[in-house]
Amino acid sequence: MPRRLPNVVLILADDLGYGDVRSFHPASRIPTPHIDQLAREGVRFVDAHSNSAVCTPTRYGLLAPGSGGWSDPKPGSPEEKGLPPMQLYDLKADPKESKNVVAEHPEIVARLEGLLAGYRATGRSAPARGERATFRPGELWPDERGVHINAHGGGILDFEGRYYWFGEHKVEGEAGNSAQVGVHCYSSDDLYNWKDEGIVLPVVKDDPDHDIAVGSIVERPKVLHNRKTGKFVMWFHLERKGTGYASARTGVAVADRVTGPYAYRGSFRPNAGAWPRGIRPEQKVRMEAAAGHRYSGGDLPDEPDRLNLAARDFAGGQMARDQTLFVDDDGTAYHAYASEENSTLHISRLADDYLAPAGDYVRVFPGRFMEAPALFKHEGRYYLVASGCTGWAPNAARSAVADSIWGPWTELGNPAVGPDAERTFESQSTFVLPLRDRPGAFIFMADRWRPGNAIDGRYVWLPVLFRNGRFEIEWRDEWDLAAFEPRPAAPRLCQRPASFRRRIRARTLVSGIRPLRSGGTSSSRFAPRVRQAWRSSSRAPAGRGASPSAWNHALPIGSQTSPGR
């Protein structure tokens, strides 16, 4: 499917300023009727400024992006005082632009950085809403404003006919690997085109000791709607600022509306004082070796059942890193998370209000080091997709199945199929989305991490296909939801109508047409007529691909053609 590139016209207006184009600022003193008319007719504009005090670098910057301003900072300017070179003013409260408030609004800066990163990566602006009608795994994915979607490690809530995508908001550079802004939300009614709903859970800026202070780690947010309480409940993996990944906690926030704002309720390690299902008496003994060892998150000095890490963390709660949420058919919610120094996955039932663990959980895959879990259910069976523990580097995905969410679970191997399947298409799982009104249809959601420039992380969405008692995730450069529509099976020769077979034996398929013979096989010159005869039959399936594939097998090599082409 060819991609259409938009026409981009750049208008350079020196010394105008954001407020001087009336389509942006109706009270402007400078009339701009022609630009205003273009705006009314649907042309989209993006305003940008040079950080220089003179005009020349603006023009040179267009010819050579990245050259920056050439003049020295003016005395008393924000640059000379060490403030960020980007300038942001509240024109309503500060019409004289005397206070640069850019440092107070990292979310706006992050959006601008995302827009610029998208322009640098593609060399063009994003297509307008409505043009996107397919998924393009690994490519930039613009929202309705043309900015690359910023919702990493995310999950989707399907609520009242609309999808809501919650994820980590990342900023440019390595700083984006920690929380600088908060949790971002987008909404869509078709899964292709997304509207920015803003930051729904901001980080705390004025208290460096707060759980979700700037610089903490807020990962893999997932949101559920509790039908009993009417509340929207967000769970996420939390690491307190300055602790690396040693905190291993779960954070919870609550909102009255799906798009927030979400109020932070606190953090904890799950299931403190509760033993998992099926634990043996000897596993309840706290081992000194487990308490004194330093762990890497990717290996253990001994078998997990001999270290008894669950016993080590019994009183304070179990470690919880990469995590997801899942709601069963009866409304019971579950929290799955990497625990015991990442070595063992826990699946934990939530309380009825979804605000805390219920103290009922199970340990699965001990010693397998699975992270990035995603749970889903198909035809009464529970499925899991996860990854190994290799840091930011991609690895082969894992899959498993169980008849009960409590297990036993059986591993099924790597579900990825296609080029680079051994690295899960250079991505890591985050969620599996069931599609409404399409029973048995699921989308695998994954992240392609870019830790050197976190904001440039990409999204890999692919269809989940069930084959031979397992599921597969097959790479596609581009696809749409028609991938889940059933396709008519090609009939075999023995399944054709008896009258049709009699005509084959009589070597007459259409009145007056007899097959030509070449080496005992139907000639390629006859193949189009055969296909046309079959399409005309009242018993033939409709649509592209209706020609039975079995006809190709009857043709000599070199004469085979694709059905319907």
C-alpha positions in Angstrom: 0.0 0.0 0.0 1.7 3.2 -1.1 2.1 5.9 1.5 1.1 9.5 0.7 3.4 12.2 1.7 1.8 15.6 2.7 2.6 18.9 1.0 4.6 21.0 3.4 4.9 24.8 2.9 7.2 26.7 5.3 6.3 30.3 6.0 9.1 32.4 7.6 7.9 35.6 9.2 10.7 37.4 11.1 9.9 39.3 14.2 6.3 38.2 14.4 6.0 36.1 17.6 3.4 33.6 18.5 0.7 36.0 19.4 0.9 38.1 16.3 -0.9 35.7 13.9 -4.6 36.2 14.4 -5.5 32.6 13.8 -3.5 31.9 17.0 -4.3 35.1 18.8 -7.6 36.9 17.8 -6.6 40.0 19.8 -3.4 40.5 17.8 -2.7 44.1 16.5 -1.2 42.8 13.3 -3.8 41.8 10.6 -2.9 38.5 8.9 -6.0 37.8 6.8 -4.4 35.4 4.3 -2.8 33.2 6.9 -6.1 33.3 8.9 -8.0 32.1 5.8 -5.6 29.3 5.2 -6.1 28.2 8.8 -9.9 28.3 8.5 -9.6 26.1 5.4 -7.8 23.4 7.4 -4.1 24.2 6.9 -2.1 23.3 10.0 0.6 25.6 11.3 3.4 25.1 13.8 5.0 28.1 15.4 8.7 28.1 16.2 11.3 30.6 17.5 15.0 30.9 17.3 16.8 31.3 20.6 18.8 34.1 19.2 18.4 37.9 19.7 18.8 38.6 16.0 17.0 37.4 12.9 19.8 36.0 10.8 20.2 32.7 12.7 16.5 32.0 12.1 17.0 31.9 8.4 20.3 30.1 8.6 18.7 27.6 11.0 16.2 26.6 8.3 19.0 26.0 5.8 21.2 24.2 8.3 19.1 22.9 11.2 20.9 22.7 14.4 23.2 25.7 13.9 21.5 27.5 16.7 21.9 31.2 17.6 25.2 32.9 16.9 25.1 35.9 19.0 26.2 36.1 22.7 23.5 36.2 25.3 22.3 39.7 26.0 23.0 41.1 29.5 20.2 40.0 31.9 18.8 37.5 29.4 17.5 34.1 30.6 20.5 32.4 28.8 23.0 34.5 30.7 21.3 33.6 34.0 21.6 29.9 33.1 17.9 29.3 32.4 17.0 27.0 29.6 17.4 28.6 26.1 13.8 27.7 25.2 11.4 30.5 26.1 7.8 30.1 27.2 5.6 32.9 28.4 2.1 33.2 29.8 0.9 36.0 27.6 -2.4 36.5 29.5 -0.7 36.9 32.9 2.6 38.3 31.6 1.9 40.3 28.4 5.4 41.9 28.5 7.0 38.5 28.5 9.1 39.3 31.5 9.1 35.8 33.1 10.3 32.7 31.2 8.1 29.9 32.7 9.6 27.1 30.6 11.2 25.4 33.7 7.7 25.2 35.3 6.2 23.3 32.4 8.2 20.3 31.5 5.2 18.7 29.9 5.0 21.5 27.2 8.7 21.2 26.6 8.4 17.5 26.3 5.7 17.9 23.6 7.8 20.3 21.7 10.8 18.0 21.9 8.6 15.1 20.7 7.4 17.2 17.7 10.9 18.2 16.8 12.2 14.6 17.2 9.5 13.4 14.8 10.5 16.0 12.3 14.2 15.1 12.6 13.5 11.4 12.2 11.2 11.6 9.2 12.1 14.9 7.5 8.4 15.7 7.2 5.3 16.6 9.1 2.8 13.9 10.2 -0.3 13.0 8.1 -3.5 14.6 9.2 -6.1 12.7 11.2 -8.1 10.4 9.1 -5.3 9.4 6.7 -4.0 6.7 9.0 -6.0 3.5 8.4 -3.3 0.9 9.1 -0.8 -0.1 11.8 2.8 0.4 10.9 4.9 -1.4 13.6 8.1 0.4 14.6 7.3 3.7 12.8 6.5 7.1 14.2 2.9 7.2 15.3 1.5 10.7 15.3 -1.5 11.8 17.4 -4.1 14.3 16.1 -1.7 17.2 16.4 1.0 15.4 14.5 3.2 14.6 17.5 4.6 11.1 18.1 2.5 9.3 20.7 4.2 9.4 24.1 2.7 6.5 26.1 5.5 3.9 26.5 5.1 0.6 28.5 1.4 1.2 28.2 -1.9 -0.5 28.4 -5.4 0.1 27.0 -8.8 0.4 28.8 -11.9 -0.1 26.6 -14.5 2.1 28.2 -18.0 3.1 26.8 -17.1 2.5 23.2 -13.7 4.3 23.2 -10.2 3.0 23.8 -7.9 4.8 26.3 -4.2 4.3 26.0 -2.1 5.0 29.2 1.7 5.0 29.2 4.9 6.5 30.4 5.6 10.0 29.1 9.3 10.1 28.1 11.5 13.1 27.3 14.6 13.4 25.1 17.9 11.8 26.0 18.8 9.3 28.8 16.9 11.5 31.3 13.7 10.1 29.7 14.4 6.7 31.3 13.1 8.1 34.6 9.9 10.0 35.2 10.2 13.7 34.3 6.5 14.4 33.5 4.1 11.6 34.4 1.6 9.2 32.9 0.1 10.3 29.5 -3.3 9.3 28.1 -4.7 9.2 24.6 -8.1 8.1 23.3 -9.4 6.6 20.1 -12.5 5.1 18.6 -10.7 3.1 15.8 -7.2 2.3 17.3 -5.5 3.9 14.4 -5.9 7.6 15.2 -5.4 8.9 18.7 -6.3 12.1 20.5 -4.0 13.5 23.2 -5.9 13.6 26.5 -2.9 15.0 28.4 -0.9 14.1 31.5 -3.4 12.3 33.8 -0.9 11.6 36.7 1.9 14.2 36.9 5.0 13.7 38.8 5.6 15.8 42.0 7.9 18.7 41.3 8.2 20.4 44.7 9.0 17.5 47.0 12.2 15.5 46.1 11.3 12.9 48.8 7.9 12.1 47.4 7.3 8.6 46.0 6.6 9.9 42.5 9.0 12.9 42.6 10.7 14.0 39.4 13.5 11.5 38.7 11.6 8.5 40.2 10.8 5.6 38.0 7.1 5.2 37.0 6.7 2.3 34.6 4.1 0.2 32.8 0.9 2.0 34.1 -2.3 0.0 33.6 -5.9 1.3 34.3 -9.0 -0.7 35.2 -12.6 0.5 35.7 -14.3 -0.9 38.8 -18.0 -1.3 38.0 -18.9 -1.6 41.7 -17.3 1.6 42.8 -17.4 3.5 39.5 -13.7 4.4 40.1 -10.8 4.2 37.6 -7.8 2.6 39.2 -4.2 2.9 38.0 -1.4 0.5 39.0 2.2 1.0 38.0 5.7 -0.2 38.8 7.4 2.4 41.1 11.1 2.9 42.0 11.7 5.7 44.4 14.2 8.4 43.3 17.8 7.5 43.9 17.1 3.8 44.6 17.8 2.3 41.2 15.6 -0.7 41.0 15.9 -1.7 44.6 12.5 -0.3 45.7 10.5 -2.8 43.6 7.1 -1.3 44.7 3.7 -0.9 43.2 2.0 2.5 43.0 -1.8 3.1 42.9 -3.8 6.1 41.8 -7.5 6.7 41.5 -9.8 8.9 39.4 -13.5 9.7 39.0 -13.1 10.1 35.2 -11.2 7.9 32.8 -9.1 10.8 31.7 -8.3 11.9 35.2 -6.9 13.6 37.0 -5.7 10.6 39.0 -5.0 11.1 42.7 -1.9 9.2 44.0 -2.9 6.9 46.9 0.5 5.5 47.8 2.9 2.6 47.2 3.6 -0.8 48.7 5.1 -4.2 48.1 2.2 -6.6 47.5 0.9 -9.3 49.8 2.9 -8.4 53.0 2.3 -11.1 55.6 0.6 -13.5 53.2 2.0 -16.8 52.0 1.5 -17.9 48.3 -0.7 -20.8 47.4 1.1 -24.2 47.4 4.2 -23.1 49.4 5.9 -25.9 51.2 6.8 -25.7 54.9 10.5 -25.7 54.2 10.1 -22.7 51.9 8.8 -20.6 54.7 12.2 -20.6 56.4 14.1 -17.4 55.9 17.6 -18.2 54.6 20.6 -16.1 55.6 22.2 -16.6 52.2 19.2 -14.9 50.6 19.3 -12.0 53.0 23.0 -11.2 52.5 23.4 -11.7 48.8 23.6 -8.9 46.2 21.3 -9.6 43.2 21.6 -8.4 39.6 18.0 -9.0 38.5 19.2 -11.5 35.9 20.5 -14.4 37.8 20.6 -16.0 41.3 23.4 -17.6 43.3 21.2 -20.7 43.9 17.8 -22.1 43.0 15.0 -19.8 44.1 13.3 -22.5 46.1 16.5 -23.0 48.1 17.0 -19.3 48.7 13.4 -18.9 49.8 13.1 -15.3 48.6 9.4 -15.3 49.3 10.2 -16.0 52.9 12.8 -13.2 53.0 10.2 -10.7 51.8 7.2 -12.1 53.8 6.9 -9.4 56.4 7.5 -6.3 54.2 5.8 -7.6 51.0 6.9 -9.2 47.8 9.1 -7.4 45.3 7.1 -6.1 42.3 8.8 -4.8 39.1 7.4 -5.2 35.6 3.7 -5.6 36.0 0.3 -5.8 34.3 -3.4 -6.1 35.2 -6.0 -8.5 34.0 -9.8 -8.7 34.6 -11.5 -12.1 34.3 -15.0 -12.7 33.0 -16.5 -12.5 36.5 -15.0 -9.1 37.2 -12.2 -10.4 39.4 -9.0 -8.5 38.8 -5.4 -9.9 39.0 -2.0 -8.3 39.2 0.9 -10.1 37.6 4.4 -8.9 38.4 8.1 -9.9 38.3 9.1 -10.8 41.8 11.9 -12.4 43.9 14.7 -10.5 42.2 12.9 -11.0 38.9 13.4 -14.7 39.1 9.7 -15.7 39.6 6.4 -14.3 38.4 3.6 -13.7 40.9 -0.1 -13.6 40.0 -2.1 -11.9 42.7 -5.9 -11.5 43.1 -7.0 -7.9 43.9 -9.5 -6.8 46.5 -13.0 -6.1 45.2 -12.4 -2.4 44.9 -9.1 -3.0 43.0 -7.2 -0.7 45.4 -5.0 -3.4 47.1 -4.0 -7.0 46.9 -6.4 -9.5 48.4 -3.5 -11.6 50.0 -4.2 -14.5 47.6 -1.4 -15.2 45.1 0.7 -17.9 43.4 4.3 -18.2 42.3 4.8 -19.3 38.7 7.8 -20.1 36.6 10.3 -20.1 39.5 13.8 -19.3 38.4 12.7 -18.5 34.8 13.4 -14.8 35.0 10.3 -13.5 33.2 9.4 -9.9 32.9 7.1 -7.7 30.8 4.1 -9.9 31.4 0.8 -9.6 29.6 -2.3 -11.8 30.3 -5.3 -12.6 28.2 -8.0 -15.2 27.9 -9.3 -17.1 24.9 -12.0 -19.8 24.7 -11.8 -20.4 28.5 -8.0 -20.8 28.6 -5.5 -18.3 30.1 -2.5 -17.2 28.0 0.7 -15.3 29.0 3.3 -13.5 26.9 6.4 -12.2 28.6 10.1 -11.7 27.9 13.5 -12.7 29.4 15.5 -10.3 31.6 18.1 -8.7 29.5 17.7 -5.0 30.5 16.9 -2.7 27.6 18.2 -5.3 25.0 15.4 -7.2 23.3 15.2 -11.0 23.6 13.0 -13.9 22.5 9.5 -13.7 23.8 8.0 -16.4 26.1 4.5 -17.8 26.0 2.4 -20.1 28.2 -1.1 -21.4 28.7 -3.2 -22.7 31.7 -6.7 -23.9 32.3 -6.8 -21.9 35.5 -5.1 -18.6 36.2 -3.6 -20.3 39.3 -1.9 -22.8 37.1 -0.4 -25.1 36.4 1.1 -23.2 33.5 2.7 -24.8 30.5 5.3 -22.9 28.4 4.7 -22.8 24.7 8.0 -21.2 23.5 8.6 -18.1 21.5 5.3 -17.0 19.8 7.1 -14.5 17.4 7.2 -15.6 13.8 9.1 -13.8 11.0 12.3 -11.8 10.6 14.1 -11.0 13.8 11.7 -13.2 15.8 14.5 -14.3 18.1 14.5 -10.7 19.4 10.7 -10.3 19.2 11.1 -7.8 16.4 13.4 -5.6 18.5 10.7 -5.1 21.0 9.3 -6.2 24.4 5.7 -7.0 25.4 3.6 -4.6 27.4 -0.1 -5.6 26.9 -2.5 -7.8 24.9 -5.6 -6.0 23.9 -8.9 -7.9 23.3 -11.0 -6.3 20.6 -14.6 -5.5 21.3 -17.2 -7.1 18.9 -14.5 -9.4 17.5 -14.4 -12.6 19.6 -11.0 -14.2 19.6 -9.3 -11.1 18.2 -6.3 -9.8 20.1 -3.5 -7.2 19.5 0.0 -7.8 20.9 1.4 -4.5 22.1 5.1 -4.1 22.6 7.7 -1.3 23.0 10.9 -0.8 21.0 13.0 0.9 23.6 15.5 3.6 22.8 17.3 4.2 26.1 19.8 6.6 24.5 17.0 8.9 23.5 13.9 7.7 25.4 11.4 9.9 23.6 12.2 8.1 20.3 10.8 4.8 21.5 8.5 3.1 19.0 5.5 0.9 19.3 5.1 -2.6 17.7 1.4 -3.7 17.4 0.7 -7.0 15.7 -2.2 -9.5 15.5 -2.3 -12.5 17.7 -3.2 -15.7 15.7 -4.2 -19.0 17.2 -2.8 -22.1 15.5 -2.4 -25.7 16.6 -3.2 -25.1 20.3 -0.8 -22.1 20.7 -0.8 -18.5 19.7 1.6 -16.8 17.2 2.6 -13.2 16.7 3.6 -12.8 13.1 5.5 -9.8 11.8 3.8 -7.5 9.3 5.2 -4.3 7.9 1.7 -2.9 7.7 -1.7 -4.3 8.5 -5.2 -3.4 9.6 -8.1 -4.9 11.5 -9.2 -6.9 8.5 -6.5 -9.3 9.5 -9.1 -10.7 12.0 -11.8 -11.3 9.5 -12.4 -14.9 8.6 -11.3 -15.9 5.1 -13.1 -18.5 3.0 -11.2 -21.8 2.8 -10.1 -22.8 -0.7 -12.1 -25.8 -1.8 -10.2 -29.0 -2.8 -10.7 -30.8 -6.0 -12.6 -33.6 -4.2 -15.0 -31.1 -2.7 -16.1 -29.6 -6.0 -19.7 -30.3 -7.1 -20.3 -33.6 -8.7 -21.5 -32.0 -11.9 -18.3 -30.0 -12.0 -16.2 -33.2 -11.6 -18.2 -34.8 -14.4 -17.4 -31.9 -16.7 -13.7 -32.3 -15.8 -13.9 -36.0 -16.8 -15.6 -35.0 -20.0 -12.8 -32.5 -20.5 -15.3 -29.7 -21.1 -15.7 -27.0 -18.4 -17.5 -24.3 -20.4 -19.6 -25.0 -23.5 -17.3 -25.1 -26.5 -14.1 -24.9 -24.5 -11.9 -27.9 -24.0 -8.6 -28.0 -22.0 -5.4 -27.9 -24.0 -2.9 -30.6 -23.0 0.8 -30.2 -22.6 2.9 -33.1 -21.2 -0.2 -34.6 -19.5 -0.9 -31.4 -17.6 -3.4 -28.6 -18.2 -1.8 -25.8 -20.2 -1.2 -22.4 -18.6 -3.2 -20.9 -21.5 -6.3 -22.6 -20.1 -5.8 -21.6 -16.4 -7.5 -18.2 -16.7 -10.5 -19.8 -18.3 -10.6 -22.4 -15.6 -10.5 -19.8 -12.8 -13.2 -17.7 -14.6 -15.4 -20.8 -14.9 -15.1 -21.5 -11.2 -15.8 -17.9 -10.2 -18.9 -17.9 -12.2 -20.2 -21.0 -10.4 -22.9 -20.4 -7.9 -21.0 -22.6 -5.4 -17.8 -20.4 -5.6 -16.9 -18.2 -2.6 -17.0 -14.5 -3.1 -14.3 -11.9 -2.9 -10.6 -11.7 -3.7 -8.8 -15.0 -3.3 -11.9 -17.0 -4.3 -10.1 -19.0 -6.9 -9.2 -22.3 -5.2 -5.5 -22.7 -4.5 -5.8 -26.3 -5.7 -6.0 -25.1 -9.3 -2.4 -23.8 -9.0 -1.2 -27.2 -8.0 -2.6 -28.6 -11.3 -0.6 -26.2 -13.4 3.0 -26.7 -14.7 5.7 -24.9 -12.8 6.3 -21.5 -14.4 2.6 -21.0 -15.2 1.3 -20.6 -11.6 -0.2 -17.3 -10.9 -1.6 -15.8 -7.6 -5.4 -16.1 -7.2 -7.3 -13.0 -8.0 -4.3 -11.2 -9.6 
